[in-house]
């Protein structure tokens, strides 16, 4: 009985405790998810941020330490010397937080998901949220100020930094994080830093030419009004610009001649302009997945002569009418190309000189699909990329500017590159068909442009005889036909007595039997006639089977028309033999592949 009462009380107590805990959890969840200043006045609205050192300005100013007073005095002295007056509240928070190794958020909350931290929205301008660029530049570059900073560097969120922020030629910026901030022009040219993170911020222009980052460079979810220029930059780690919104209608992102020690991530990024990575070096992967390109301007990826040592992913979610994929002279480890919807429009694909070690297994790997991919290249070589005419987009250039007859054809190298992949995959026949189709299309275009050119028709014959050198055994069919046809023709000529011995005594003996085919016999010492070996020997150059030197058509034999016709065919037979045998050897050598 006592055990039953005890168990009953224990059950009721457990239920009461569970109910209290559940109620507290619901209240706490409601408070943390409330998107209102009343519930986000301190860093505890962002518990993970509190653990990571993200705090609000109120929390920073609530504590006092000697080191903080020292760095504030130094900053105040600089501000007055620069005719900036007293430090603003936000500036005091930043210098104190930097000395403590904390990430300070100047908005109402340190939670970056809070709507008041969205830089795309209008923020009220105040000294509580604004940092004047000279103050921040002093904090990052002044040697005496740097001595008071921790290894965590400077980390600011939700700030307004108006006007140009000039950090050019800074020798050691350390770790710089400006997240979800409103920035003007930022100049980082020739600067050196351990890590730079501008994720979530809105920026007018970024000049990072010849910048050196010893770690990673983060521009995730950034909103850029003008160009992000990283020409000749060196980033030892990864470059992240995923989910960015790049609004520049010229070059949205420039990585020309840049060196990235890790990978480049541009997934989910929206761009009005071009990603320019000409002659860039990426030691790992270049990833463009889920990106969106508009229709109004010329955009896409220009990576001519770039080197991507890992994977090259080209899988944008939206491809505009003027979106280019320029891989002229570029190289990649593994090329991923499985989404047909991500292919550029006609004339917007440039692949001359593009090389890759392998094509990803999930990519289209049949002759038909690869041929469709390669056919997106322009029919004639032209330089759309550097055209100054506003209407010269890649998809309309060919229709507006008729091809010059003297223009060069597209380099067959891309076809050979993909054909090599097909061969490595055990699809030799498909590889050959791909190369033959490419050569035939070039020839058709050449005939249409200049039908009277003798060279064009010589190439036409070469294509019919040896499939432009890609299938030399195709020539063997012609050889078999001529040898077989000659076998029949010469047998008929022998039966009619039109082929006679070349030796005088053998000829006299042979013609005695002209009245009957059964009695036409050469002397017993003379080589007998064999129509098959006669056809084979006269067709193949430099082959001696003792037939051609001992037997020839007699043009004086009645009927003379048949005799002369037989002699004429022998001449054709010999010339065809030289031609097709030479074509076979040339095709096998690969010297005359188109």
C-alpha positions in Angstrom: 0.0 0.0 0.0 2.8 2.5 0.9 4.6 1.6 -2.4 1.4 2.4 -4.4 1.0 5.8 -2.7 4.7 6.6 -3.2 4.6 5.7 -6.9 1.4 7.8 -7.3 3.0 10.9 -5.7 6.2 10.4 -7.8 4.1 10.3 -11.0 2.2 13.5 -10.1 5.5 15.3 -9.2 7.1 14.3 -12.5 4.1 15.5 -14.5 4.2 18.8 -12.6 7.9 19.3 -13.3 7.5 18.4 -16.9 4.7 20.9 -17.3 6.7 23.7 -15.8 9.7 22.9 -18.0 7.6 22.8 -21.1 6.0 26.2 -20.3 9.4 27.8 -19.8 10.6 26.4 -23.1 7.7 27.8 -25.0 8.1 31.2 -23.4 11.8 31.2 -24.2 11.2 30.2 -27.8 8.7 32.9 -28.2 11.1 35.5 -26.8 14.0 34.4 -29.0 12.0 34.3 -32.2 10.2 37.7 -31.7 11.4 40.0 -34.4 10.9 43.2 -32.4 13.3 45.5 -30.7 11.6 44.9 -27.4 12.9 41.3 -27.4 16.3 41.9 -29.1 17.9 44.6 -27.0 20.9 42.6 -26.0 23.1 39.8 -27.2 21.1 37.1 -25.4 18.6 37.3 -28.3 21.4 35.5 -30.1 22.6 32.8 -27.7 25.0 31.3 -30.2 26.4 34.7 -30.9 27.0 35.3 -27.2 29.0 32.1 -27.1 31.0 33.2 -30.1 31.7 36.7 -28.7 29.0 38.6 -30.6 27.7 41.3 -28.3 25.8 44.6 -28.6 27.1 48.1 -27.9 25.2 48.3 -24.7 27.0 45.2 -23.4 30.4 46.6 -24.4 30.0 50.0 -22.6 28.6 48.4 -19.5 32.0 47.1 -18.5 35.2 49.1 -17.8 38.8 48.0 -17.9 42.1 49.9 -18.0 43.0 48.6 -21.4 39.7 49.9 -22.8 40.3 53.4 -21.5 43.7 53.4 -23.0 42.6 52.5 -26.5 39.7 54.9 -26.3 42.0 57.7 -25.3 44.3 56.9 -28.3 41.3 56.8 -30.7 40.0 60.1 -29.2 43.4 61.8 -29.7 43.5 60.6 -33.3 39.9 61.8 -34.0 40.6 65.3 -32.7 43.9 65.5 -34.5 42.1 64.6 -37.7 39.5 67.3 -37.1 36.8 64.7 -36.5 35.8 65.9 -33.0 34.9 63.5 -30.3 34.4 59.8 -30.8 30.9 58.7 -31.5 29.2 56.0 -29.4 29.5 53.3 -32.1 33.2 54.1 -32.5 33.9 53.8 -28.8 32.2 50.4 -28.9 34.3 49.2 -31.9 37.7 50.1 -30.4 36.8 48.6 -27.0 35.4 45.4 -28.6 38.5 45.1 -30.8 40.8 45.3 -27.7 38.7 42.6 -26.0 38.6 40.3 -29.0 34.8 40.7 -29.2 32.5 41.0 -32.2 30.3 44.0 -31.7 27.0 44.5 -33.4 25.8 48.1 -33.6 22.1 47.4 -34.3 19.4 46.5 -31.9 20.5 42.9 -31.9 23.6 40.8 -32.4 21.5 38.2 -34.3 22.3 38.6 -37.9 18.9 37.1 -38.8 17.1 40.1 -37.2 15.4 42.2 -39.8 16.9 45.4 -38.5 20.4 44.0 -39.5 19.4 43.8 -43.2 21.7 46.3 -45.1 19.2 46.5 -48.0 16.7 48.2 -45.7 16.8 51.8 -44.7 18.6 52.4 -41.4 18.2 55.6 -39.4 21.5 57.4 -39.5 22.9 58.0 -36.0 26.1 58.0 -34.0 25.0 54.8 -32.4 25.5 52.9 -35.6 27.9 54.9 -37.8 31.6 54.5 -37.9 33.6 57.1 -39.8 36.1 55.5 -42.2 39.2 57.4 -40.9 38.6 56.0 -37.4 38.3 52.4 -38.6 41.3 52.8 -40.9 43.3 54.1 -37.9 42.2 51.2 -35.8 43.3 48.7 -38.5 46.6 50.3 -39.6 48.1 52.2 -36.7 51.0 50.3 -35.2 50.3 51.5 -31.6 46.6 50.6 -31.9 47.5 47.2 -33.3 49.5 46.4 -30.2 46.3 46.6 -28.1 44.3 44.3 -30.4 43.9 40.6 -29.9 44.6 37.9 -32.4 40.8 37.8 -33.2 41.2 41.1 -35.0 38.3 43.5 -35.7 34.8 42.2 -36.1 31.9 44.5 -36.6 28.2 43.8 -37.5 25.3 46.0 -38.5 27.4 49.2 -38.9 27.1 52.1 -41.3 30.5 53.1 -42.7 29.9 55.9 -45.1 32.3 57.2 -47.7 35.4 55.6 -48.9 37.3 53.2 -46.6 41.0 53.4 -47.7 43.0 50.5 -46.5 45.3 50.4 -49.5 48.9 49.2 -48.9 48.1 48.2 -45.3 50.8 45.7 -44.3 48.9 43.7 -41.7 45.1 44.0 -41.3 44.9 40.8 -39.3 41.4 39.4 -39.2 38.8 41.9 -40.6 35.1 41.1 -40.4 32.5 43.6 -41.5 29.3 41.6 -41.6 25.9 43.0 -42.5 27.2 46.5 -42.7 26.5 49.3 -45.1 29.8 50.3 -46.8 30.8 52.8 -49.4 33.9 52.2 -51.6 36.4 49.9 -50.0 40.0 50.1 -51.1 42.1 47.1 -50.2 44.6 47.3 -53.1 48.1 46.0 -52.1 46.8 45.3 -48.6 47.7 42.2 -46.6 45.4 40.4 -44.2 45.0 37.0 -42.5 41.3 36.8 -43.2 38.7 39.2 -44.7 35.0 38.6 -44.2 32.5 41.1 -45.7 29.6 38.6 -45.8 26.1 40.0 -45.7 27.2 43.6 -46.3 26.1 46.1 -48.9 29.1 47.7 -50.7 29.4 50.2 -53.5 32.8 49.1 -54.9 35.6 46.9 -53.8 39.1 47.5 -55.1 41.2 44.4 -54.1 43.8 44.6 -56.8 47.0 42.8 -55.8 45.6 42.2 -52.4 47.1 39.3 -50.3 45.0 37.2 -47.9 46.8 34.5 -46.0 43.6 32.8 -45.2 40.1 32.8 -46.6 38.2 35.6 -48.3 34.4 35.7 -47.6 31.9 37.7 -49.6 28.9 35.5 -49.0 25.5 37.1 -49.5 27.2 40.5 -50.2 25.2 43.1 -52.2 27.6 44.9 -54.6 26.4 48.0 -56.5 29.6 48.2 -58.6 32.5 45.9 -59.4 34.3 43.6 -57.0 37.8 43.9 -58.5 40.3 41.3 -57.3 42.7 41.5 -60.2 46.1 40.0 -59.3 44.9 39.1 -55.8 46.4 36.2 -53.9 44.2 34.3 -51.5 45.9 31.3 -49.8 42.6 29.8 -48.7 39.2 29.7 -50.2 37.2 32.5 -51.9 33.5 32.4 -51.0 31.0 34.6 -52.7 27.9 32.3 -52.5 24.4 33.8 -52.7 25.8 37.3 -53.5 23.8 39.9 -55.4 26.1 41.6 -57.9 24.4 44.5 -59.6 27.1 45.8 -61.8 26.2 45.7 -65.5 29.8 45.6 -66.6 32.2 43.3 -64.8 30.5 42.1 -61.6 33.5 40.2 -60.3 37.1 40.3 -61.6 39.5 37.6 -60.7 41.9 38.2 -63.6 45.3 36.8 -63.0 44.3 36.1 -59.4 45.7 33.1 -57.5 43.4 31.2 -55.2 45.1 28.5 -53.1 41.8 26.8 -52.3 38.5 26.8 -54.1 36.2 29.5 -55.5 32.5 29.2 -54.5 30.0 31.3 -56.6 27.0 29.1 -56.0 23.6 30.8 -55.8 25.0 34.2 -56.8 22.9 36.6 -58.9 24.9 38.6 -61.4 23.9 41.3 -64.0 27.5 41.4 -65.3 30.4 39.2 -66.0 32.5 36.9 -63.8 35.9 37.6 -65.3 38.6 35.1 -64.3 41.0 35.4 -67.3 44.4 33.8 -66.5 43.3 33.0 -63.0 44.8 30.0 -61.1 42.5 28.0 -58.8 44.3 25.2 -57.0 41.2 23.4 -56.1 37.6 23.8 -57.4 35.7 26.5 -59.3 32.0 26.1 -58.5 29.1 27.9 -60.2 26.0 26.1 -59.2 22.5 27.6 -58.9 23.7 31.1 -60.0 21.4 33.4 -61.9 22.3 35.6 -64.9 20.0 38.3 -66.3 19.0 39.0 -69.8 19.8 42.7 -70.2 23.6 42.7 -70.3 26.5 40.5 -71.5 27.3 38.2 -68.5 28.5 34.7 -67.6 32.0 33.4 -67.0 35.0 34.5 -69.0 37.8 32.3 -67.8 40.1 32.3 -70.9 43.5 30.7 -70.1 42.5 30.1 -66.5 43.8 27.0 -64.7 41.4 25.1 -62.4 43.3 22.2 -61.0 40.3 20.5 -59.4 36.6 20.4 -60.4 35.0 23.0 -62.7 31.3 23.1 -62.1 29.1 25.1 -64.5 25.5 24.6 -63.4 23.8 28.0 -63.2 20.1 27.9 -62.4 19.2 30.7 -64.8 21.0 31.4 -68.1 20.3 34.7 -69.8 20.1 35.4 -73.5 23.6 37.0 -73.5 25.3 34.6 -71.0 28.7 33.5 -72.2 30.9 30.6 -71.2 34.4 31.5 -72.3 36.9 28.7 -71.6 39.4 29.6 -74.5 42.8 28.2 -73.6 41.6 27.2 -70.1 42.3 23.9 -68.3 40.5 21.9 -65.6 40.9 18.7 -63.7 37.4 17.4 -63.9 34.7 19.2 -65.9 31.0 18.9 -64.8 28.5 19.5 -67.5 25.3 17.4 -66.8 22.5 20.0 -66.9 21.4 20.8 -70.4 19.4 23.8 -69.1 22.6 25.4 -67.9 24.1 25.4 -71.4 24.6 28.9 -73.0 22.7 30.0 -76.0 23.9 29.5 -79.6 27.2 31.3 -80.4 27.7 32.0 -76.6 30.1 29.1 -76.0 33.8 29.5 -76.6 36.0 26.3 -76.1 39.0 26.8 -78.4 42.0 25.3 -76.5 40.0 24.2 -73.5 41.5 21.0 -71.9 40.4 18.8 -69.0 41.7 15.6 -67.5 38.3 14.0 -67.3 34.6 14.6 -67.8 32.5 13.9 -64.7 30.6 10.6 -64.8 27.3 12.4 -64.3 27.9 14.6 -67.4 26.5 13.9 -70.9 28.9 11.5 -72.5 27.3 10.4 -75.8 28.3 11.6 -79.2 24.9 13.1 -79.8 24.8 15.3 -76.7 28.5 16.3 -76.9 27.9 17.3 -80.5 25.0 19.4 -79.5 27.2 21.0 -76.8 30.0 21.8 -79.2 27.6 23.1 -81.9 26.8 26.0 -79.5 30.2 27.5 -80.5 30.2 30.2 -83.2 30.5 28.9 -86.8 33.2 31.4 -87.5 35.9 32.9 -85.3 35.2 36.4 -84.0 35.9 38.4 -80.9 32.5 39.2 -79.4 34.0 39.7 -75.9 35.8 42.9 -76.6 33.3 44.5 -79.0 32.4 48.1 -78.2 29.1 48.0 -80.0 26.2 47.8 -77.6 24.2 45.3 -79.7 27.1 42.9 -80.3 26.0 40.2 -77.9 27.1 36.7 -78.4 23.7 35.3 -79.4 23.0 38.0 -82.0 26.5 38.8 -83.3 26.6 36.1 -85.9 23.3 37.1 -87.5 24.3 40.8 -87.7 27.8 40.4 -88.9 28.2 38.1 -91.8 31.2 35.9 -91.7 34.3 37.1 -93.6 35.3 34.5 -96.2 38.9 34.7 -94.9 37.9 34.2 -91.3 39.4 31.2 -89.4 37.2 28.3 -88.5 36.7 27.3 -84.8 39.6 25.3 -83.6 38.9 21.6 -83.8 40.7 21.1 -80.5 37.5 21.0 -78.4 36.1 18.2 -80.6 39.4 16.3 -80.2 39.3 16.9 -76.4 35.8 15.4 -76.0 36.6 12.7 -78.6 39.5 11.7 -76.4 37.2 11.4 -73.5 34.9 9.1 -75.5 37.8 6.9 -76.5 38.9 6.7 -72.9 35.3 5.6 -72.1 35.6 2.8 -74.6 33.4 4.6 -77.2 35.8 4.7 -80.1 33.1 4.7 -82.8 31.3 7.6 -81.2 34.6 9.5 -80.8 35.3 9.1 -84.5 31.8 10.1 -85.5 32.1 13.3 -83.4 35.3 14.3 -85.2 33.9 13.5 -88.7 30.7 15.5 -88.0 32.8 18.5 -87.0 35.0 18.3 -90.1 32.0 17.9 -92.4 30.2 20.9 -90.9 33.3 23.0 -91.4 33.6 21.8 -95.0 30.0 22.5 -95.7 30.4 26.1 -94.5 33.6 26.5 -96.6 31.8 25.2 -99.7 28.9 27.6 -99.1 31.3 30.5 -98.7 33.6 29.8 -101.6 32.3 27.0 -103.9 35.0 27.6 -106.6 38.0 27.0 -104.4 39.9 23.9 -105.6 41.2 23.3 -102.1 37.6 23.0 -100.9 36.8 20.3 -103.3 40.0 18.5 -102.6 38.9 18.4 -99.0 35.5 17.2 -100.1 37.1 14.2 -101.9 39.4 13.6 -98.9 36.3 13.5 -96.6 34.6 11.0 -98.9 37.6 8.8 -99.3 39.1 8.7 -95.8 36.6 10.6 -93.6 39.0 13.5 -93.2 41.7 11.1 -91.9 39.7 10.1 -88.9 38.6 6.7 -90.3 41.3 5.6 -92.7 40.0 2.1 -92.9 37.0 3.6 -94.8 39.5 3.9 -97.7 39.9 0.1 -97.6 36.4 -0.2 -99.0 37.4 1.6 -102.1 40.4 -0.6 -102.5 38.3 -3.8 -102.2 35.9 -2.5 -104.7 38.5 -1.6 -107.3 40.4 -4.9 -106.8 37.2 -6.9 -107.1 35.8 -5.0 -110.0 39.2 -5.2 -111.8 39.2 -8.9 -111.1 36.0 -9.3 -113.1 37.0 -6.9 -115.9 40.3 -8.5 -116.5 38.8 -12.0 -116.4 36.4 -11.0 -119.1 39.3 -9.4 -121.1 41.3 -12.6 -120.8 38.3 -14.7 -121.9 37.9 -12.5 -125.0 41.6 -12.7 -125.8 42.2 -9.0 -125.2 45.0 -9.5 -122.8 48.2 -11.0 -124.3 51.7 -11.9 -123.3 54.3 -9.2 -123.6 57.1 -11.6 -124.7 57.3 -11.9 -128.6 57.7 -15.7 -128.8 55.0 -16.2 -126.1 52.7 -13.8 -128.0 53.1 -15.7 -131.3 52.3 -19.0 -129.5 49.3 -17.4 -127.8 47.7 -15.8 -130.8 47.6 -19.1 -132.7 44.7 -20.2 -130.5 42.6 -17.1 -131.2 40.0 -19.3 -132.9 39.2 -21.0 -129.6 39.6 -19.9 -126.0 40.5 -23.4 -125.0 43.5 -23.5 -127.3 44.9 -20.0 -126.3 47.9 -21.0 -124.2 51.3 -19.4 -123.7 54.4 -21.5 -123.8 54.9 -23.9 -120.9 57.8 -21.8 -119.6 55.7 -18.6 -119.5 53.9 -17.1 -116.5 50.2 -18.0 -116.6 47.6 -15.2 -116.4 45.5 -14.8 -113.2 42.9 -12.1 -113.3 42.7 -11.6 -109.5 46.5 -11.2 -109.0 46.6 -9.1 -112.1 44.0 -6.7 -110.6 45.8 -6.7 -107.3 49.3 -6.1 -108.7 48.2 -3.3 -111.1 46.3 -1.6 -108.3 48.9 -1.7 -105.5 52.0 0.4 -106.2 55.4 -1.2 -105.9 54.0 -4.7 -105.8 55.4 -7.2 -108.3 53.5 -10.5 -108.7 54.9 -11.2 -112.2 51.6 -10.4 -113.9 51.7 -6.9 -115.1 55.2 -7.3 -116.7 54.1 -10.4 -118.6 50.5 -9.5 -119.7 49.0 -6.4 -121.2 45.8 -5.5 -123.1 46.2 -5.7 -126.9 44.6 -2.5 -128.5 44.8 -4.1 -132.0 42.7 -7.1 -131.1 39.2 -7.1 -132.5 36.8 -5.7 -131.4 39.1 -2.7 -131.1 36.6 -0.7 -129.1 36.6 -3.3 -126.4 40.4 -3.6 -126.5 40.9 0.2 -126.1 38.3 0.4 -123.4 40.1 -2.3 -121.5 43.4 -0.5 -121.8 41.8 2.7 -120.7 40.4 1.0 -117.6 43.8 -0.4 -116.8 45.2 3.1 -116.7 42.3 4.3 -114.4 42.9 1.1 -112.3 46.6 2.0 -111.8 46.0 5.7 -111.0 43.2 4.8 -108.6 45.6 2.3 -106.9 48.1 5.0 -106.3 45.5 7.5 -105.1 43.6 5.2 -102.7 46.8 3.5 -101.4 48.4 6.8 -100.7 45.1 8.0 -99.0 45.1 4.9 -96.8 48.7 5.4 -95.7 48.1 9.1 -95.1 45.0 8.4 -93.0 46.9 5.8 -91.0 49.7 8.2 -90.3 47.3 10.9 -89.1 49.1 13.7 -90.9 46.2 15.0 -92.8 43.4 15.0 -90.3 41.3 18.1 -90.7 
